[in-house]
Amino acid sequence: DELNIRLPPDSFEKIMYYLRRNYIGLGSIEPLFNDPAIEDISCDGTGIPVYIYHAKYGSMPSNILFNTDDDANSVIIKMAQRCNRHISVAEPLLDGRLPNNSRVQATFGREVTQHGPTFTLRRFKTEPMTPIQLINYKSCPPRIFAFMWLALEHSYTASTLISGGTATGKTSMLNALAIFLPPEAKIVTIEDTQELNLPQEHWLPSVTRSGFGSTTIDGKKQGEVDMFDLLRASLRQRPDYLIVGEIRGAEANVMFTGMATGHPGIGTIHADSMESLINRLVTRPISLSPALLQSLNICFLLTHAKIEGKAIRRVKEVIEITGMDLQKGEPIYQTVFRWDPGTDEFSFDVKESNIVKRIAIARGMTQEDVWEEINRRSLVLSWMAENNIVHYKDVGAIIKDYMRDPDTIIKKIKG
C-alpha cells in the first residue's frame, strides 16, 4: 500500500512461493519433498543433476542441478542449521536429521569430495508401507504375510531378520511386519534415523544421537548415544518386542542375547543370501557367537530384480532356523517359501514347517488347524487388498479387531 503497487493474485502467489521455497524451505530441491514416492534425494557435486530414487521407477536424474559450489554449500549450510549441527571447512562432514525426520548426510566444499559439495537425503515416510500395499505390488503374497502374522504373535517364533541388498525394501518390509505385532505388546524400536511408524499405542521409538566435539578415548564423541547404548538400555525397559532398524556392529550381541533370554528381536541386515548373512553375523565387526544364531527363528531374504524391463522388489525366500549343527557350529535351516523369477510366483517348499509345528504343540492344536488359521488370516489380508484398505492405521485397526474377535471379522468378510 505504501508503494501503491497492485499485484495480480497469481503474481502474488508466485512471489510467496519463491519466498517460502528459498527462505523457509531448502531452495530448488524443496519441491521434491512434495512427491511421496521419492525415497532418496542425492547431489553428487556441482554441474551434476540431482538424482532421486523413485519408489516406482527407481533411480533417475532430475532437472535440478547446482552450477557453483557456493549454491550447493548454501543449501548444505541451511540443512546443518535445520539439524542443529555445524558444518565448515574444519568439519566438512554432516550427519543429522531434518525437522521432518528425513536423514541427511552431506560434505562441505571440496575438502573431502572432488566433485564439490554433496548431500544425500533419505525421506521419512509419515505414512509407512503396509502389508496390503506390498501385496498389491506383488512383493509378497497374502499367505506369506499370514504365516508371519501368526509367527510374530508368539514370542517363541517371532525373532526375525530381514536381509537383502541396497534398495530391496528392507525397512518397508520391517514396518509392514511390525503392524502384525500384538496391539497390547510393548514394542521398543531403535534406529539411527526414525523410519518406522507403527499403529500400536504401546510403542517406544528410540533414535541415536551424534556427539559433539572431538573423539574421546573410547572412540565416541562427547554426548554420543549409539545403537549399543540404546539396546543395552532397552533391555531394562521390559520390551515384549525389540526392533532394530539395521544391524551393523556390536549391538547385534546385545540383541541376540536378549532374544536368547526371551525378548523377541526383529531387524534388518545387508546380505543377499543365507550364507552371506551367517558370515556377516559371525565375522567382524559383528563377531556374534555361533551358538546365539539358534535364537533366530525366521530369515526374510529380499531381492531387487527386473521383469520385462520393469524394476520390482520381491521376497526371495522365507527361511526357518530349525536347530544347530554342533559339529560345524552352524545353524540348520530350511526354505519354507520361495519366489520363482521365471513365473513370478511363490511356492511352499517343505513338507513340514518348524514354525507351524512349534505353534501347534504350544497351543495344543494339530498342524492342519494352524494352517487353517493361516488361511483365515490370508483371507482377511486378501479382502483388505481387494477393498483397497491400505493406510497403516486402518490396516492396524482391522488386525487388532481380528486378534480380539476373529469370527466377527470373518463373518463381515463373507458377508
N, C-alpha and C positions, 0 to 999 in steps of 0.2 A: 504493500500500500504506500509506503514512504517513497518508493521509486516510481510509483504509478505504472507498474508493469502488470499486464494481464496475460496469464499463460493459459492456453487451451488445456483442458483436463488431461488429454493424452500426453502432452509435453510435460506437464507437472508430474505425471506418473513415471515417465521415463527418467526424469531428474531424480525423483525419490528412489527409483530402482537402483540407479548407479550409486547414489549416496549410501544406500543400505548395503549394496554389494561390496563397495570398495572400503567403507569405513567400519561397518558393523560385521560384515562377512569377510571372506578370505579372497576378495578380488575376483579375478576371472575364473577361478575354479569353483566359486560358490554355487553356480547353477548345477554342478554335478551332484551336489548333495540333495537335489530335489528329485532325483531318479532313484527310487528304492531298489531297483535292480542292479545298480552299480555297487560292487562289493569293495573294490580297491581303486585308489587313485594314485598314480605314480609318475613322478617327474625325474628323468634320468640326467638332466643337465640343461643348459641353455641352448636354444636353437633346435631342440628335440621335442616333438609333440608330446604332450602329457598323455600317458596311456591309462586306460581304465580296464577293469575286469568286470565284464557284464555277466550276470547270473545265467543268461540265456545264450549269449553269443560269444562268451569267452573274452580273451584279451584283444584289444583293438586300440588304435591311436585316435585321439580326439582332434578337434580343430583348434585346440588351445596350446600355445607354447610361450615360453619366456625368451625374449630376444636378448636380454642382458642379464649379467649376474646380479646387478642391483635390483632388477624387477623380481627375480626369484628370491633373493635374500630378504627383500621386504616382506614377502608373503611368509617366509620361514620365521622371521623375527616375530611377525604377528601370531603365528602358530605357537611359538615359545611363550609369548605373553599370555595367550589363552590357556596354556598348560601350566602357568605359574612356574615356568622354567627359564633358564638362561642359556643362550647360545651366542657364540662370538668366535673370533679368530683364536682366542686362547682355549676355548672349549667348543670345538666345532661340531660336536655330536649332540643330537637331541633325541630323547625318548620320553614320550609323555602321552597324556590323554586330553583331548579337547573337551569343552563343556558338554558336547553331545555324545560323549563317551567313545568317539572314534579314536583309534590308536594312531599316533604319528611317530615316525622315525625320520629324521632329517639330518642333513650335513650342511654346514655353512661355508660359503665361498668355494675356493679351490684348494683348501688346506688338505683335505683327505680324498677328494674326488676330482679327477682331472677334467671331467666334462662340465664342471661348475656345480652350483648348489643343487641338491637333490632332496626329494622327500617321498615318502610312501605313507598313504593314509588308508587304514583299514576301517571301513564303516561299521558302526554299531547298529544292529537291526533292532528297532523298537518293537517290531512285530516279527518274532523269530519264526523259523521254519517249523512246520508241524508234520507229524506223520502223514496226514492227509495230503498235504502238498507234495511230499515225496512219493506217495502212492500215485498221485496224478501225473507226476513227472516220470513215472515208471522206474524210479531209482530203487524202490524196494516194494514188493507186493504186500498186500494185507496179511497174508498168512505168516510171513516172517515177523512183521510188526506184532501180530497177535501172540506169536511164540515169545517174543521179547517182553511183551506186556505181562505175560504170566510169569516169566523168569524174574523180571525186575520186582515183581510183587513180593517175592520171597527172598529174604536176606541170604539164604544159603545157596541161591543160584543167581544172584544179581551182579556179582563183580564182573565188569565188562571193560575191555579195551577196544577202542575204535581206531583202526590203523589204516593208513593209506599215504599216498604221496601228496605233494603240494596241490592244492585246489581240487581235491577229491570230495570235499564236503564233509570233513570230519566234524567240525564244530556244529554244522547244521544237523547232522545225524545225532550228535550228542544232545543237542537241545530237544530234538524230536523224541528221542528215547526217554529223556528226563520227564517228559509230560506223563509217562506211564507210572511214575513213582507214586506210591500211596499218598492220598491228599493230607493225611494226618501226620505223615512222617517228617522228622526234622532233617532237612537237607542243607548241607554246607557246600558251597561252591568256592573254588579257589582258582583264580585266573590272573594272568599278567595284566590283561585289559578286559573289562567286562564285556563279554559277547553273549553270555547265556541270559535268558529271560524266561522264568518259569511261572506257571499259573498258581502253584501251591503257595499257601499263606505261610507255612512254617519253613520258610527258606531264608538262609543267611548267606548273602553273597559277599565274598571277600576278594580283594584285589591287592596285588603287590604295590609297594611304594618305592620309588627311586630314592637314593640317598643324596646327600649334599656334600660338596667339597671334595677333597682328595680321598683316595682309597686308604683304609686303615689296615692294620697288620693282618686281620682275618680275611682280607680280600674284598671287603664290603665298604661302602661309603657310610659316613655318619648318618644314622637315622634310617638306613635302608631296611626294608622289610621284604624278604624274598619268599618264594614258594615254600621253601623248607620251614621257615619261621611260621607261616600261616598254617601249614599242615600239622606241625607239632602242636600249635595252639588249638587247632580244630578238634583234635582227639580228646581234648579236655572239655569240649562242649557237648559231649554225648550225642554225636550225629547218628541218625539212622542210616543215612547215605552220605558218602563223601564224593564229590565230583571235582576232578582236577582238569582244568582246561587243556593243558598239554604237559605231558611227562617228558622231562629232558635231562634231569640230573639226580642228585642225591635225594630229592624229595620222594622219588619212587620207593626208596627203602621204607620211609615213614608210611607211605600209602599202603604198600603191600604188608607191612607189619600190622597196620590197622585192619586190613582185610583178613589177615590170619587170626585176629582176635575178635572178629565178629562185626566189624564196621565195613559193610559192602562199599567197594570203590568203583567208580566209573571215570574213565578218562580217555584222552586221545594220545596217539604217538605216531611219529613219522616212521613208517615201514611198509613195504609193498607186498610182503609175504609173511607167512607164519615163521619161516626160518629166520628171516632178517629181523622180525620182531623179537624173537627169543635172543638172537645175537645182540641186539641193541640193549636189551634188559640186563644181560649178564656181563657185558663188557663196559669199559669206561666210556663216558663218565658216570653211567648209572650204577654199574657194578652190583647188581642185585644177586643175592644168594639164590642159586637154582632151586633150592628147597622151597622158597617162597612162591615159586611160579604156580604151584598147585592150589594156591589161594584164589587164582583166577578161574572164573567159570566159563566165560564166553569171549571170543575174539571176533570182531566185525572187521572184515577186510573190504575196503572201498577202492574203486578204480575210476579213472577218468579215461574214456575211450571215444572213438568216433564211429558212428554207424551212418552209412550213406552220406558222409561228409559233415554230419551234424555232431557236435560235441555233446557227450552225455556223461552222467555220473551214475554208477551202479554199485550195489552191494555185490562184491565179487564172490565172497564166501562168508558163511557164518560157521564158526568153528567152536567146538566144545572141548574144554580141557577135562579129560576123563581120569587122569591119575598121574603117577610119576614113575619113570624108569630109573630105579635106584642105581643100577649098574652104570648107565650112561649119564645119569644126573640131568636128564631132560624130561620135560612134560610129555605125557601121552595125550594125543588129541585126535579128533575126527571131524571131518566136514559134515555138517548137518544139511545146510542149504548151499547150492552152488548156482552161479549165473553162467549161462551158455551164451557167449558172444555171437555165435553163429545164428541162433534163433531168437536171441534177446529174451529168453525165457528162464525161469528159475525152477530148480528141481530139488526134491528132498532126497538126500544122498545116502542115508544109512537105514539099516533095519530097525535100530532102536536108538532113541535119543537119551543120553545120560541125564539131561536136564529134566525131561519128562518123567523118566524113571524115578529120580530123586523126589520130585514133587508128588508123584503118585504114592510113594512109600510114606512120605511125611504126612500126607493128608488122608491116608487110608483109602485111596482110590485105585482103580485099575488104570493102566496106561491108556486104554481106549477112552476112559472117562476124561482123562486130562486132554487128549487130543480133541474130544468133543467140545470141551471148554475153549480150546484154542480156536476151533472152527466157529463157535458162537462169537467170540471176540473179533474174529476176522470178518464176520457178517456185520458187526457194528461199525468197523472201520470202513468196509466197502460202502455201507449205507451213508456214512458221512461224506465219503468221496463222491458218491452219486448225487448227493444233495448239496455239494459244494460248501460244506461246513469246514472252513479252513483256518479261521482265526484261532490263535493259540488259547485264548480264554474260553471260546465256545467249545473247542475240542476238549480242553481240560475239564470243563463242566460236565460234558457227556460221559467222559471216562470216570469222573468222580461219581456220577449218578449210577453208572453201571456197577461200579465196585460196591455201592451201597445196596442197590436193588436191581440185580441183573434181569430178573423176569419182567419187570415193568418196561425196561428199555427194549428187550426183545419183542414184547407184545406191541410196543409202539412202532417198531421197525416192520414187523409183519402185518401190522395194521388192521 
